[in-house]
């Protein structure tokens, strides 16, 4: 058995254990109040572009223009709003350099790096959807 196979198998066991125990704890959560961990996470990564901005920053720090190039269709106004939202919630840091023209870099914090598992779970779920599946009311 190769190293990657062993790691994959271990990952599957850990994931299965987590899912079984989470299902027990989900049943115990009750109503979705402000302190509900799922609600808090959903509020943090809300919006069409937020998770994609995080995905762009997972490999490491990037400048504004690099993030924008990686997200075809996002406007500078929306990207700025998403970056500010993530910065104000401690998901990323913004470093401005006093150059002409001004240069700014963005990098995920350790909290932001922890969202990688969430994005991987979303990717696994997305792989199960039909190839051209569009959600009804996707703009809601």
CORPE-V75800 format. One line per field, one symbol per residue. burial: I if it has 16 or more other ideal C-beta (glycine too) atoms within 10 Angstrom, else O. Layout:
burial = ???
This chain:
burial = OOOOOOOOOOOOOOOOOOOOOOOOOOOOOOOOOOOOOOOOOOOIIOOOIIIIIIIIIOOOOIOIOOIIOOIOOIOOOIIOOIIOIIOOOOIIOOOOOOOOOOOOIIOIOOOIOOIOOOOOOOOOOOOOOOOOOOOOOOOO
